[in-house]
């Protein structure tokens, strides 16, 4: 009995870090994992992680989608990375982003 309770508690802890939402037109439920603590972006502000595309916007918000073409949904702030780094700087990206002044 205690093994079953521990298994259920462990499963609940694993799922607590994920966001669940109803898909479009009742197509089901998707579990969206939080982003890693540090995300490194290239010239384009897209990041692929655990089967989802994430888009970093100039206002420091994140969106996610199962397809790079959308539809995009707002990612809850608790799922944001602690730091965003840019591999290559260009067109305004990476200037003043995510560092303490």
Secondary structure by P-SEA (a helix, b strand, c coil): caaaaaaaaaaaaaaccbbbbbcccccbbbbbbbcccbbbbccccccccccbbbbbccccbbbbccccccccccccccccccbbbbccccccccccccccc
